[in-house]
Amino acid sequence: MTPAPPLIETHGLSRDYEVGGHTIHALHDLNTTITAGEFVAIMGPSGSGKSTSMHLLGCLDTPSSGKFLFDGLDISEFSSDALAETRNRKIGFVFQSFNLLARASAQRNVELPLLYGGMKHSKRAEKAAAALAAVGLADRVQHLPTQLSGGQMQRVAIARALVNDPVLILADEPTGALDTRTGIEIMALFQELNARGITIIVVTHEQEVARFAKRVLRFRDGTLIEDEAIAKPTDAAVALKEFDRRDAP
């Protein structure tokens, strides 16, 4: 069996910020490889470097030093326009606060990345409807965010992340605004997407959420301190059944 190719490679990746005349070493000498099809959780307390690493791996920022290869491309020195194009074509983002347009339907929200890419309206509508169906919202296409539950809004956000057929989905605290059961549902969806071959990176401060992944990267003081393979990740479908059984009267 041919091993999966590396999707992400970092070599001495570092990011410094100048604040009030002082240099803040937000990320120092990150050396790691994430292969295509992995499900990785990034953990660490506030100020640990996990958010900085997310911004770099998601092509939202450029490093101060080091090398970053993404899907075979050296993007360490990419321009802002080149980074934006890479993000739009290859990366889907999911955020804790959903980041949906309040006055736009679920379909319109999902169409946004396609609109930025210049796709024609009929094709946008078709792909958005398919993405919403893929996350279980085929019957909520025309609903506004105010007409949806928190879990449904996060599913819309995931559909938006999926609509451009990305090679990577990067989720920042995706269960942070959800109750426990709904959070497990969202992690079940991520596990389903990962089983289809999509690389998933979840940034979280919750150990229970990280255990749904197959690998955990832990950061402290801007440094990667642990890279742990999860021998037996939590099965979200089983976790849902157990949760419902405990919660039953």
C-alpha positions in Angstrom: 0.0 0.0 0.0 1.5 3.3 -1.1 1.8 5.7 1.9 -0.1 9.0 1.8 1.9 12.0 0.6 2.7 14.8 3.0 0.1 17.6 2.9 1.9 19.9 5.3 5.7 20.0 6.1 7.3 22.6 8.3 11.0 23.0 8.9 12.1 25.5 11.6 8.9 27.4 11.2 8.8 30.5 13.5 6.6 33.5 13.9 7.6 36.7 15.8 5.6 39.8 16.5 6.8 43.3 17.5 4.6 44.6 20.3 5.5 47.9 22.0 9.1 47.7 21.0 9.4 44.1 22.2 9.7 40.9 20.2 7.2 38.2 21.0 8.2 34.7 20.0 4.7 33.3 19.3 5.9 30.2 17.6 9.5 28.8 17.6 11.1 26.2 15.4 8.1 24.1 14.4 9.2 20.9 12.7 6.3 18.6 11.8 4.7 16.7 8.9 1.0 16.0 8.4 0.1 13.5 5.7 -3.0 13.7 3.5 -6.0 12.1 5.2 -4.9 12.6 8.8 -7.2 13.8 11.6 -5.1 16.0 13.9 -6.0 18.0 17.0 -3.8 21.0 18.1 -3.9 21.7 21.8 -2.4 24.2 24.3 -3.3 26.9 26.8 -3.7 30.5 25.8 -0.4 31.9 24.5 1.0 28.4 23.7 1.3 29.0 20.0 -1.6 26.9 18.9 -3.5 29.9 17.3 -0.3 31.1 15.6 0.3 27.6 14.2 -3.3 27.5 13.0 -2.9 30.9 11.2 0.3 29.7 9.5 -1.0 26.2 8.5 -4.2 27.8 7.2 -2.2 30.2 5.1 -3.7 33.1 7.0 -0.3 34.4 7.9 3.4 34.1 6.8 6.3 32.9 8.9 9.1 35.1 10.2 11.5 32.3 9.4 11.6 28.7 8.4 10.0 26.7 5.5 6.4 25.7 5.0 5.3 23.3 2.3 1.6 22.9 1.7 0.3 20.4 -0.8 3.7 20.3 -2.5 4.1 24.1 -2.7 6.7 26.2 -0.8 4.4 29.0 0.4 6.8 30.5 3.0 7.3 33.5 0.8 3.9 33.6 -0.9 2.3 37.1 -1.5 -1.0 38.0 0.2 -2.8 37.4 -3.1 -1.2 34.0 -3.6 -2.1 33.0 0.0 -5.7 34.1 -0.5 -6.0 32.0 -3.7 -4.5 28.9 -1.9 -7.0 29.4 1.0 -10.0 29.7 -1.3 -9.1 26.7 -3.5 -7.6 24.2 -1.0 -8.7 25.0 2.6 -12.0 25.1 4.3 -12.4 27.0 7.6 -14.8 26.4 10.5 -14.9 28.7 13.5 -16.4 28.6 17.0 -18.7 31.6 16.3 -19.9 30.1 12.9 -19.3 33.5 11.0 -22.5 33.3 9.0 -24.2 36.2 7.3 -27.3 36.9 9.4 -29.5 38.0 6.5 -28.4 35.3 4.1 -30.0 31.8 3.7 -28.0 28.7 4.4 -27.5 28.3 0.7 -26.3 31.8 0.2 -23.8 31.5 3.1 -22.4 28.3 1.6 -22.1 29.8 -1.8 -19.8 32.6 -0.6 -16.4 30.9 -1.4 -17.8 30.0 -4.9 -18.9 33.6 -5.4 -15.4 34.8 -4.6 -14.1 32.3 -7.1 -16.2 33.7 -9.9 -18.5 30.6 -10.4 -21.8 31.1 -12.2 -24.9 31.3 -10.1 -26.6 28.1 -11.3 -23.4 26.1 -10.6 -23.0 27.8 -7.2 -26.5 26.9 -6.2 -26.0 23.3 -7.2 -22.8 22.8 -5.3 -24.1 24.6 -2.2 -27.2 22.4 -2.1 -25.0 19.3 -2.4 -22.7 20.5 0.4 -25.7 21.2 2.7 -27.1 17.7 1.9 -23.7 16.2 2.8 -24.0 17.6 6.3 -27.6 16.6 6.8 -29.3 20.0 6.0 -31.0 19.3 2.7 -34.3 20.5 4.2 -32.8 23.7 5.6 -31.4 25.2 2.4 -33.4 28.4 2.5 -33.4 28.9 6.3 -31.7 32.0 7.8 -29.2 31.5 10.7 -31.8 32.8 13.2 -34.1 29.9 12.1 -31.4 27.3 12.9 -30.0 25.8 16.1 -26.4 26.2 17.1 -25.6 22.7 15.8 -27.3 23.4 12.5 -25.5 26.7 12.1 -22.2 24.9 12.6 -23.2 22.4 10.0 -23.8 25.3 7.6 -20.3 26.5 8.4 -18.9 23.0 7.6 -20.9 22.9 4.4 -19.3 26.2 3.4 -15.9 24.8 4.2 -16.6 21.8 2.0 -18.1 23.5 -1.0 -14.8 24.1 -2.8 -13.7 20.5 -2.3 -10.7 21.4 -0.1 -7.8 19.2 0.7 -7.8 20.5 4.3 -10.5 21.5 6.8 -9.2 23.6 9.6 -11.6 24.0 12.6 -10.9 26.5 15.4 -12.8 25.5 18.6 -15.7 24.1 16.5 -17.6 22.8 19.5 -16.9 25.7 21.9 -20.3 27.4 21.4 -22.3 24.1 21.5 -23.8 21.9 24.2 -22.1 18.5 24.8 -24.4 16.4 22.7 -24.3 18.8 19.7 -20.5 19.0 20.0 -20.3 15.2 19.7 -22.5 15.3 16.6 -20.1 17.8 15.0 -17.1 15.6 15.8 -19.0 12.7 14.3 -19.4 14.7 11.1 -15.7 15.5 11.1 -14.9 11.8 11.5 -17.2 11.0 8.6 -15.5 13.6 6.4 -12.1 12.3 7.4 -13.2 8.8 6.5 -13.8 10.2 3.0 -10.2 11.2 2.8 -10.3 14.9 3.8 -7.5 16.0 6.1 -8.9 17.6 9.3 -7.1 19.8 11.8 -9.1 20.8 14.9 -7.8 23.5 17.3 -9.2 22.9 20.8 -8.4 23.3 24.5 -10.7 20.4 25.4 -9.0 17.0 25.9 -12.4 15.3 25.3 -12.6 16.9 21.9 -9.0 16.1 21.0 -9.6 12.4 21.7 -11.8 12.2 18.6 -8.7 12.9 16.5 -6.0 10.3 15.5 -3.1 12.5 16.6 -2.6 15.3 19.0 0.0 18.1 18.8 0.5 19.9 22.1 2.1 23.4 22.3 3.5 25.4 25.2 5.2 28.7 25.2 5.4 28.8 21.4 7.0 25.3 21.2 5.6 22.0 20.1 6.2 19.8 23.2 4.4 16.6 22.3 3.2 14.8 19.2 1.0 11.9 20.3 -0.6 9.3 18.1 -4.0 8.2 19.5 -4.1 4.4 19.3 -7.9 4.3 19.7 -9.7 7.6 19.0 -13.1 8.1 20.6 -15.8 6.9 18.1 -18.3 9.8 18.0 -21.2 7.6 16.8 -20.6 5.3 19.8 -20.2 8.4 22.1 -23.6 9.7 21.0 -25.3 6.4 21.8 -23.6 6.3 25.2 -24.6 10.0 25.9 -28.2 9.3 25.0 -28.3 6.2 27.2 -26.9 8.1 30.2 -29.3 10.9 29.6 -32.4 8.7 29.2 -35.0 8.9 32.0 
